[in-house]
Amino acid sequence: MDTKRRRYFRLEDADGKELANGVFYNEGNVQVFWRVDRGYTAEQYASLNLVLDLMPGIAVLRLEDTEPESENSG
């Protein structure tokens, strides 16, 4: 089974306030699930660079490593 590896991410300002969150895939595409300026959303982008330009004030990108679903099932 071929599953996509994904990493959850959070974008924060310099004070640690969350500005956006979503999923970053190894292939480079990105899905944004929530933005402080729009609420819940289902935006898709071709690269992480485009996401970093979403709004002013982004100071921190936090990535949480996750395993593919096939490795989690047991």
Backbone bond lengths (Angstrom), bond angles and torsions (degrees), N, CA, C in turn:
res aa  C-N    CA-C-N  psi(-1)  N-CA   C-N-CA  omega(-1)  CA-C   N-CA-C  phi
1 M - - - 1.452 - - 1.527 108.73 -
2 D 1.314 116.19 130.07 1.447 121.42 -178.97 1.521 108.98 -103.12
3 T 1.340 117.34 107.49 1.461 121.05 179.56 1.512 109.75 -114.83
4 K 1.305 115.46 152.86 1.457 121.20 -179.82 1.524 109.69 -81.29
5 R 1.312 115.53 134.24 1.455 119.81 172.77 1.527 107.51 -82.85
6 R 1.299 116.59 135.38 1.459 120.18 -177.74 1.528 110.15 -133.76
7 R 1.318 113.79 154.02 1.463 120.97 176.98 1.518 107.73 -128.75
8 Y 1.307 115.48 128.75 1.458 119.26 174.57 1.520 108.53 -75.72
9 F 1.325 116.56 144.26 1.457 119.92 179.33 1.520 110.46 -133.35
10 R 1.320 113.57 158.40 1.463 123.06 173.73 1.508 107.57 -133.65
11 L 1.311 116.27 137.45 1.461 122.02 172.30 1.519 107.13 -106.17
12 E 1.332 116.54 131.16 1.459 120.98 -176.88 1.517 110.26 -129.63
13 D 1.335 115.59 157.90 1.456 119.49 173.02 1.529 108.77 -87.31
14 A 1.322 117.64 -177.13 1.461 121.69 -176.46 1.531 112.71 -64.89
15 D 1.337 117.47 -21.94 1.462 121.42 179.24 1.526 112.81 -90.58
16 G 1.324 117.96 0.80 1.465 121.42 179.68 1.516 114.22 88.87
17 K 1.328 118.22 5.74 1.463 121.56 178.29 1.528 109.40 -75.28
18 E 1.319 116.79 129.59 1.464 120.88 179.76 1.519 110.76 -69.77
19 L 1.346 115.65 129.56 1.461 121.57 179.21 1.521 112.09 -105.88
20 A 1.338 117.27 -28.05 1.465 121.61 -179.90 1.525 108.88 -165.43
21 N 1.349 115.56 159.75 1.463 120.13 173.53 1.513 109.42 -149.36
22 G 1.330 115.40 162.71 1.455 120.21 -179.13 1.509 111.59 173.03
23 V 1.329 115.83 -153.12 1.460 122.69 -176.81 1.522 109.83 -129.40
24 F 1.338 115.32 135.66 1.461 123.27 176.37 1.523 107.32 -112.35
25 Y 1.326 117.46 124.81 1.468 122.59 -179.79 1.526 110.16 -97.67
26 N 1.340 117.37 149.21 1.466 121.85 179.18 1.519 112.72 -56.18
27 E 1.324 117.40 -29.98 1.468 120.83 179.50 1.518 111.84 -67.80
28 G 1.326 116.88 -13.46 1.455 121.39 177.91 1.510 114.91 109.32
29 N 1.333 117.79 -19.24 1.464 118.48 -179.47 1.523 110.70 -76.97
30 V 1.335 115.01 156.93 1.455 122.55 -172.49 1.522 109.45 -134.56
31 Q 1.323 115.90 140.28 1.463 121.63 171.53 1.520 108.03 -118.29
32 V 1.324 116.34 130.18 1.461 121.99 177.37 1.522 107.16 -103.02
33 F 1.338 115.88 124.12 1.464 121.44 -178.54 1.524 113.19 -95.50
34 W 1.340 116.92 -31.16 1.453 120.39 -176.02 1.517 109.75 -149.92
35 R 1.338 115.58 139.44 1.466 122.84 175.25 1.515 109.17 -133.53
36 V 1.320 116.73 139.58 1.458 121.01 -178.53 1.524 111.49 -61.14
37 D 1.325 118.08 -31.23 1.460 121.17 -177.00 1.526 113.83 -88.72
38 R 1.344 118.18 -9.42 1.466 120.69 -178.25 1.518 114.29 -131.36
39 G 1.325 117.60 -14.16 1.459 120.61 -175.70 1.519 110.03 82.88
40 Y 1.338 115.44 -152.19 1.469 119.52 -178.41 1.523 109.64 -70.59
41 T 1.328 115.59 138.20 1.449 121.61 -174.47 1.520 109.43 -148.03
42 A 1.291 117.39 172.24 1.470 122.53 177.09 1.519 108.77 -136.03
43 E 1.325 115.85 54.39 1.457 121.14 -177.49 1.524 110.21 -82.72
44 Q 1.316 115.78 143.78 1.458 121.42 177.11 1.519 108.91 -125.87
45 Y 1.328 114.81 138.17 1.459 121.48 -178.76 1.521 109.37 -131.51
46 A 1.331 115.91 154.65 1.460 121.17 -177.68 1.527 112.74 -81.01
47 S 1.336 117.74 -19.38 1.460 119.31 -179.80 1.524 110.93 -152.61
48 L 1.309 114.79 160.96 1.458 121.12 178.56 1.521 111.48 -67.16
49 N 1.327 117.18 -30.85 1.469 120.45 178.78 1.515 111.50 -57.81
50 L 1.307 117.82 -39.48 1.465 121.01 179.20 1.526 111.36 -64.89
51 V 1.311 117.04 -34.83 1.464 121.44 179.61 1.520 110.39 -70.07
52 L 1.321 117.65 -37.30 1.461 120.49 -179.43 1.525 112.07 -66.53
53 D 1.328 117.02 -19.02 1.466 121.68 177.58 1.525 112.63 -94.46
54 L 1.322 118.19 9.51 1.469 121.31 -176.85 1.517 113.19 -60.58
55 M 1.320 116.36 -43.38 1.452 119.90 -174.30 1.521 109.95 -152.45
56 P 1.319 116.81 155.47 1.466 119.24 177.43 1.527 110.22 -72.17
57 G 1.303 115.96 155.24 1.458 120.39 173.28 1.511 115.51 96.59
58 I 1.325 118.89 -1.98 1.459 120.13 178.58 1.522 108.60 -70.55
59 A 1.336 116.11 122.26 1.462 121.16 -179.20 1.528 112.21 -119.16
60 V 1.346 116.99 -23.12 1.463 120.87 -174.49 1.523 109.96 -134.39
61 L 1.322 115.72 134.22 1.464 123.06 171.51 1.522 106.43 -115.69
62 R 1.326 117.52 115.19 1.470 122.16 178.61 1.522 108.69 -106.29
63 L 1.329 116.36 127.40 1.459 122.37 176.74 1.521 109.50 -111.09
64 E 1.319 116.15 134.58 1.459 122.01 174.90 1.517 106.96 -112.48
65 D 1.314 117.16 115.41 1.459 121.93 -177.67 1.528 109.84 -71.05
66 T 1.325 116.36 133.98 1.464 121.76 176.60 1.512 108.91 -129.01
67 E 1.298 115.77 154.73 1.459 121.88 179.52 1.518 109.82 -92.61
68 P 1.335 118.52 153.05 1.456 120.44 174.45 1.527 110.38 -59.98
69 E 1.323 116.06 149.14 1.470 120.97 -177.47 1.524 112.40 -54.94
70 S 1.339 118.09 -36.91 1.463 120.69 -176.80 1.524 111.10 -64.90
71 E 1.346 118.65 -28.68 1.448 121.20 178.82 1.517 111.77 -81.00
72 N 1.335 117.87 -22.59 1.461 121.56 179.12 1.513 112.92 -81.37
73 S 1.317 117.33 -26.17 1.459 119.23 -178.41 1.513 108.75 -84.75
74 G 1.301 114.45 131.26 1.292 118.53 -172.71 1.326 158.23 -90.93
